[in-house]
Amino acid sequence: MTAARVCNLFQPEFLSLLQKNGMKKITITLLCLAVVWAAQGQSKTELKKQVADLQAELAELKKPKATPMATLHDRASYGLGVLMGKNILQQGGDSLQLSGVLAGFTDVFAKKELLMPEQECQMLVQDYMQQAMEYKVAKVREEGARFLENNKKAEGVTTTASGLQYKVLARGTGKTPTASQRATVHYTGKLVDGTVFDSSVQRGSPATFGVGDVIKGWTEALQLMREGDKWMLYIPHNLAYGERGAGAQIPPFATLIFEVELLKVE
């Protein structure tokens, strides 16, 4: 049996990687296998097992190495990547090709000739990100409207004249606040996809604020609740943060879901 016939057992990708990466130890081992097979009549089954072992070894070599985090330089480099990535995602750029982003980044750092003029890059990216954000906002708005339409039919859900929806989970017997009073509550806020964006429960510390100083949906709901009540609130965007959203976690036109427990009225 010749070495060429032995090589025919190997996947082309495996052989090319050996040549490209200069895997000397594995290459020498393969040649030895060919000689042993030819000299001793080693079975194809045995040889395939050894080849499989070598392929497993090569797979380990191909695994990406962990990003070093030992020095301030390492951590700052990684941190910048995290911040840039989050910023791009928040602007609706989750449809971008990561390979293209990395290629452009690498060309700039390596001071290579760019595939497009910088001015053209600026115009393209601005247009693309604007369209991506508009698509994201439209999707959030549609998902919120669809959620509220289905939710109002659910058992126990009440819809007020403003469009606020609520469901009573537990009933209290205490005072009901007015808009000019302060209230202490425990709450958990979510988007319609279940993402938690804020929670006094998780922090382990209730929140106290003026009933008239919060979003419209809360102001309306709190004036319907009694101390000891626990409600689910389903708040349309016009009673929440509207077309602007709030920070990085609440996008424009987002419908919000809150579990609220009214602990105390001051």
N, C-alpha and C positions, 0 to 999 in steps of 0.2 A: 504494500500500500504506500503510495507516495504522499508527500506533504501536501501536494495540491489537492488530492482527494480528501485529505483530512480537512483542509480549509473549506471544502465545499459544505461541510457540516455546520459551519459557523454562519451566523446571520451577517449579511453585508454591513449592517450598521455597526456590529461588534468589531469587525475587522478594521473598518475605517477609523473608528475611535482609537483603536490600538495604534494605528499609524499616525493619526493626528496628534494624539496626546503623548506619544513616545512612551507607552507603557512597557518598558524594557523587560521588567520581571515577568509580566504576563506573556509577552511575545516569546521570550526564551522558553517558558514553560510549555507553550503550545508547540514549539519546534521539538522539544523533548518528547512530547506526547506522540508526535508524528514518527519520530525515530523508534520509540518504544513499540508502537503499534506495528511498524514495518518489521522490526527485528524479532518481536516476541509473539506476534499474532494476537495482540490485545483485541478483545471483543469490542464491537461498536457500542454495546450497552455500557461497558466500563468507561469507554472514552467519552461518551455523551455525559456521563455523570461528572467526570472531571471538568468537561467543558462547562457544564451547568454551574459547578463550583466557581470556576473562573469568571463566569458571567455575573455571579452574585458578588464576587470581589470587585469587579469593575463597576457594578451598580453602586456599591458603597463609595467608590472613588468619585463617581459622578454626582453624588449628593451635594447640594450647595452647602458651603461652610457657614456656620453661624456668624452673624455680624459681630465683630469684636466690640466690646463695650467697656474695655479696661480703662481707657483714658478719657479725659474731658473732650479731647478732639473726636474720639470715636462716638461718644454720646451726643455731642453737638451735631455731628454729621447725620447720625440716625434721627435725632430730634427734628432737624430741618426737613428731612424726608417725610416724617410723619405729618408735620404741619402743612407742608406743601400738598401732600396727598389729601388730607382732610379738607383743605381749602378748595381744591379742585372738585372733590366729591360734593361739597356743600353748594357749589355753583352749578351742579348738574352735569359735571364732566365724567360721570361713571361710565359713559359709553365710549370714552376715548380708548385708543389702543395703547396699553402700557409699553409695548415694545417701541412704538413710535415716540412716546414721551421720553423714554430712556435714551433712544438714539439721538434725539435733538439735544438732550442734556449732555450726553457724552461728547457730541461734536463741539459744543461750546467750550466745555472744560478742556478738551484736547486741542482747541483752537484750529479745528479743521474747517475746510471750506463748507459753508452751509448749503444744503440742498435747495433752500429758498431764501430770498433776501429777508432780513430782519423785519423790514417794514411790512412786507407781505405776510409774514408770520403774525404780526400784531393784528392786522386787519382780519385775517382768517380766524384766529383764535377768538377775537372779540365777537365776530358774527356767530361763530359756532357756539360759544358759551351762552350767548344771549338766546339763541334758539333752543339750546339744551335746557336752560332755566325756564323758558316759557313752556316747554313741554312738561317739565317736572311740575311746575305750578298747576298747569291744566290737569295733570293726572291726579295731584293731591286734591284739587277741588272736586273733580268728578268722583273720586273715591269717597270723599266726605259726604257728598250729596247722596250717593248710593247707599252708604252706611245708614244715614239718618232716615232715609225712605224705608229701608227694611226694618230698622230698629223700632220705629214708631208702631209697628205692628206686633212687636214682641209683648208677651204677657207681662203685665205690671208696669209698663212704660206709659207715662203721661206726657203729653206735649202741650206746652203753654201757647198763648197767642203769639209770643215773640219767636217761637220756634225752638225754645229750650225744651229738652227732653230730660226726664228724671225717673228714677225707679227707687222706691223706698226699700231699704234693706233691713233697717231696724228703726223702731219708733221710740222717741224720748218723750218726756213730759215737762221739760223745762221751758225757759223763756224763748221767745222768738225775737231776733234782733231787728232793729230799724237800720236804715242806711247810714244814720249818724253815729251808730254805736260801733264798738269794736268786738271782734269775735276771735275765739281761739279754736283752731281746727287741726285735725290730722287729715292728711290727704295723700293720694297718689294720682299723678297725672300721666296719661298715656295718649299716644296717637292711635288712630284707628287700626294700625297694623300691630298694635300691642307694645310698641316701643315706649318704655318708661322715660319721661324727660325730667320728672321732678317728683320727689316723695319725702314728705316730712316723716313718714313712717320709717323709711329706710334710714333717715338721719337720726331717728330716735328722739326728735324734738318737735313738738307741735308749733304751728305758726299762729301769730296774733297780728291782726291788721284791721283797718277800718273797713266796714262792710261796703261803704261807697267808694273805696279806693282800689278795688280790684276790677277784673274784667266784668262786663255786663252780665254774662251768664252766671257768674258767682254772686254778684250783687242781688240778682233776681232770686236765685235759688235759696240763698241764706235767709232772705226775708220770708221764705215759706217754711223754713225748718224750725225745729225746737231743739233746745239743748238735749243731747242724748241721741238725736237722729243720726242715722248713717244712710246716705243716699249715693246712688250712682247718677252722675250728671253727664249728659251728652250734649255738648255745646257746639252749635254751628259757628263757622268762622266769623260771621258778622257780630256774634256775641262774645268772641274770643279776641284773637290778635289780628283779625282781618287780613288785608292784602299785604301787610308788612311782615307778618310772622313775629317771632321773638327769638333773638339769638340764633345760634347754630342749630338748635334742636327742634324748633317749631317753625316749619316752613310757612310761607304765605298761603292764605286760604285754608289753613288746616282746621279740621273738625277735631275737637278735643274730648277726651273721656276722663272723668275724675271720679274717684271714690272719696267721698267727703264725710267726715264725722264731726259734727258740731259739739265741741266739748264745753264751751263756756261763752256766755254773753256778758260783756262788761257794761 
